[in-house]
Amino acid sequence: MVYLYKKIINGRPYYYLRLSKKQKGKTVVKDVAYLGNDIAKIEKQLDKLPQKYKVEIRAGYKTIKRFLESGYYEDKIRQQKKKQTPYMVKKLFDEIEAVHFHFQEKFLVLDEKTREEIYKQFVIDFAFNTTSIEGNTITLQEAKKLLMEEKTPKDRTLREVYDVQNTEKVFMMLMMAKEEITEDFIIKVHDVLLEQIDVRKGYRMHDIRIVGSTFDVSPARYVKTDMALLLKWVGQNKALHPFVKAVLFHHKFERIHPFADGNGRTGRMLMNYMLVKEGYPPCIIQKKKRQEYIKALRHADHADLFAQAPKLYRSLVQFVAEEYVYGYWNIFLT
C-alpha cells in the first residue's frame, strides 16, 4: 500500500510517497519517492513516477486525493490567518474552514445532477446514522435499498421504516428552505420527522426525565419560554463561529428537550440546517461513535443553559468537528 506522508522540517512541509508492506510477518515502511514541498504540484509529480508504483497509486487514489485536497485547502486557510475560536484546537479549526472553503469552491459549482447524487448519498448515510443512534435497527444497506429502490426491509417495524423515510423527506425539504429558525419552523420539522410514528404534535405537555442523564430537562410549563430564550440566544450570538453556534444550539435544544419524542433526531437535523444556511456542508455523527457523542453531550451539561462556556463545550465541539471533517471528505470529495 502506498500513501502520502508529510514531514515538517524547520516549519516547512516536505512530501513523500510512502510504501507500507508486509515482510516476514512484519510491517515495513519506507519512503520511495520525494514529491517536493508544494502540495499543489504533487499530482504532476505522481504522474512522473516509475510504472511499478502506478497500480498501488491507483488502488490508494481516494486516500491520496483526500490528502491532497484537504492539505491544499488547509494551507490556504492557514495563509488567511483567520481568527481562532476558543472552542477547538487550531488544527481542527483549520480543517473545518478547509471543508467550508472546499465546499464553496469545489462542490457548489458542480452541475445540479451531480450535487443531487452526492446529497442523496449523504442523506442515506445521515438517515441511517441519526436514526440508529436512537435505536433504529435498519442497516445501512437496508436504508440504501429503502431510499433508492423503495424496497422495504424484512423483519423491521413500520416505525423504523417511517423513521428513515421521514428523515430523508425533512432533509431534502430543508435543503430548499430559506426560512429563519422560529418556534413554528422547529415544530414543523419535528412533526414531519415523526409522521406516522407519534401522534403527539407540538411541544410536550408533560414533564419527563431522561434515564441516566445528569440534568433535568425543562419542565413542561417552561418549555415554550426556554425555546423562546434559545432563539433569542441565537440572535444575540451572531459573532459566534457558525459551526460552533450550530453545535451549541444542538446541545441547548437537547437540554430543553421540547418534544415528547424525537428530540435527538430533530436537534441533529436543525444543527445541519443551521450549517447549510451559513454556507457550510451538513454533518453526520456516526452510530458507532454514539457513546463518545453522549459522553461529550453530558460533559457540556455542566454549562448554564444559555451560556457560551468554551471550556465546558470544547469537548463536544471538537468531537462533532472530527466527525464533520471525516464525513465531509468521505462523501463530498468528487
RAKAGI-V781490 format. One line per field, one symbol per residue. phi: phi as a letter, one per 30 degrees, with the letter a starting at -180 (. if undefined). psi: psi as a letter, one per 30 degrees, with the letter a starting at -180 (. if undefined). burial: I if it has 9 or more other ideal C-beta (glycine too) atoms within 8 Angstrom, else O. A space follows every 10 residues. Layout:
BEGIN
phi->???
psi->???
burial->???
END
This chain:
BEGIN
phi->.cacbcccbh icdbcbcccb adbhicdcba dcadcjccdd cdedddddde edcddddddc ddddddeddd dddddddddd hdddcddade ededddddde ddeddcddcd dedddddddd dddddddddd ddecjdcddd dddddddcbh cdddhbdded ddeddddded dddddcdbdd dbdddddded dddceicbdd ciddcbdbbd didcbcddee dceddddddd dddeddcddd eeddddddee ddddddhdcd aidddddddd eddddddcic ddbccdedce dddddddddd ddddeccdhe ddcedddddd dddddedddd ccdc
psi->kklkkkkjjh fkkkklkkkk lkjhflkkkl kfkkgagjff geeeeeffll fffeeeeeeg eeeeeeeeee eefeeeeeff hlklkfflle eeeeeeeeee eeeeeeeffl leeeeeeeee eefeeeeeee eeeggkgkle eeeeeefefh jkklgkleee eeeeeeeeee eeeffflgll jleeeeeeee eeegkgekfj laklglklkj kflglklkke fgeeeeeeee eeeeefhffk keeeeeeeee eeeeeeifle lgeeeeeeee eeeeeefggl llkkjkefge eeeeeeeeef ffkkegleie effeeeeeee eeeeeeeeff efk.
burial->OIIIIIOOOO OOOIIIIIII OOOOOOOOOO IIIOIIOOIO OIOOIIOOIO OOIOOIIOOI OOOIIIIIII IIIIIIIOOO OOOOOOIIOO OIIIIIIIII IIIIOIIOOI OOOIIOOIII IIIIIIIIII IIIIOIOIOO OIIIIIIOOO OOIOOIOOOI IIIIIIIIII IIIIOOOOOO IOIOIIIOII IIIIOOIOOI OOIIOOOOOO OOIOOOIIOI OOIOOIIIII IOIIOOIOOI OIIIIIIIII IIIIIIIIIO OIIIIIIIII IIIIIIOOOI IIIIIIOOII OOIOOIIIII IOIOIOOOIO OIIIIIIIII IIIIIOIIIO IIIO
END
